[in-house]
Amino acid sequence: MSKFETVLENVKYISWGKNKRKDERSFVVLQGEAVEGIMEQIKDSTKGYGKIYVLKVKDCPEPIIITGKTDLNNKFGYGTMAVPQVKIGDEVRITFTGTYPTKTGKTGYKFDVAVKRN
């Protein structure tokens, strides 16, 4: 189930676990919660995210931007794992399952991903 049933018009970005952005356009998805939508765009990131994903989410007037995380990029087929790539038009459900410390001392993010190919 998507949390976007009563989203305000100004929501534009997803933050996983906590709000890292300093504006009201960020929507926080907590551990155990999911985001569902149709993949509208997949773009290369110029800021180190690997990919930028744009989802059209039900009942949200604007597409939602999701910056790639290592686990998410891998499970969408744009990382080091040999899985079929998510494509424009596919239905996706991203469940945020938690964080972990990386070898470099940063925070890593874990996801369960379901894809319905269209």
C-alpha positions as a printed Julia matrix, in Angstrom:
118×3 Matrix{Float64}:
  0.0    0.0     0.0
  1.36   3.39   -0.95
  1.52   6.21    1.58
  0.66   8.73   -1.12
 -3.09   8.75   -0.61
 -3.14  12.25    0.91
  0.06  13.81   -0.43
  0.24  17.56   -0.86
  0.87  19.04   -4.28
  4.32  20.33   -3.42
  5.9   16.9    -2.65
  8.67  16.19   -5.11
 11.41  14.06   -3.48
 11.64  10.89   -1.41
 13.8   10.76    1.72
 14.46   7.35    3.26
 14.13   7.19    7.04
 14.54  10.88    7.77
 14.23  14.22    6.05
 17.61  15.26    4.7
 16.33  18.06    2.52
 15.72  21.49    3.96
 12.43  22.12    2.16
  8.84  20.95    2.4
  8.97  19.15   -0.96
 10.6   16.08    0.59
  8.42  13.15    1.69
  9.87  10.8     4.31
  9.37   7.05    3.86
 10.05   5.22    7.13
 11.44   1.72    7.58
  8.82  -0.85    6.58
  6.86   1.6     4.41
  6.53   1.34    0.63
  6.22   3.59   -2.4
  4.36   2.32   -5.46
  4.1    3.83   -8.91
  4.81   3.72  -12.62
  8.39   4.37  -13.76
  8.26   7.52  -15.9
 11.96   8.3   -16.32
 15.35   6.82  -15.55
 18.18   9.33  -15.8
 21.91   9.24  -15.17
 22.93  11.16  -12.07
 25.64  13.79  -12.23
 25.93  13.85   -8.42
 27.03  10.31   -7.6
 23.66   8.57   -7.21
 24.14   6.3   -10.23
 20.58   6.82  -11.44
 17.66   9.14  -10.77
 14.23   7.48  -10.92
 11.01   9.38  -11.58
  7.77   7.67  -10.51
  4.18   8.62  -11.16
  2.42   7.77   -7.92
 -1.36   7.41   -7.59
 -3.09  10.46   -6.11
  0.06  12.58   -6.32
 -0.21  15.28   -9.01
  3.52  15.58   -9.69
  5.99  12.77  -10.41
  8.22  11.81   -7.47
 12.01  11.86   -7.75
 13.99   9.06   -6.12
 17.77   9.26   -6.07
 19.55   5.96   -6.6
 21.1    4.15   -3.67
 23.5    1.22   -4.2
 20.97  -1.46   -3.2
 18.16   0.2    -5.15
 20.3    0.61   -8.28
 21.33  -3.07   -8.05
 17.77  -4.32   -7.64
 16.55  -2.13  -10.5
 19.27  -3.63  -12.72
 21.55  -0.59  -12.92
 24.29  -1.77  -10.57
 26.49  -4.83  -10.23
 23.74  -7.46   -9.89
 22.7   -9.45  -12.96
 18.96  -8.75  -12.91
 16.71  -7.46  -15.7
 16.63  -3.69  -15.83
 13.52  -1.79  -14.81
 12.14   0.07  -17.8
  9.89   3.05  -18.44
  6.25   2.03  -17.9
  7.0   -0.75  -15.39
  5.01  -0.76  -12.16
  7.31  -0.79   -9.12
  6.94  -1.11   -5.37
  9.91  -0.03   -3.26
  9.84  -1.03    0.41
 12.43   0.66    2.61
 13.78  -2.11    4.88
 16.42  -0.19    6.83
 19.95   1.14    6.97
 23.39  -0.28    7.72
 26.88   1.16    8.24
 29.13   0.92    5.18
 32.83   0.09    5.22
 33.56   3.79    4.67
 31.52   4.86    7.69
 28.55   6.16    5.72
 24.95   4.97    5.89
 23.76   2.36    3.39
 20.09   1.83    2.56
 18.32  -1.52    1.98
 15.17  -2.12   -0.06
 12.79  -4.83   -1.19
 11.76  -4.21   -4.78
  8.85  -5.68   -6.73
  8.45  -5.02  -10.46
  5.53  -5.73  -12.76
  6.74  -5.51  -16.34
  4.51  -3.68  -18.79
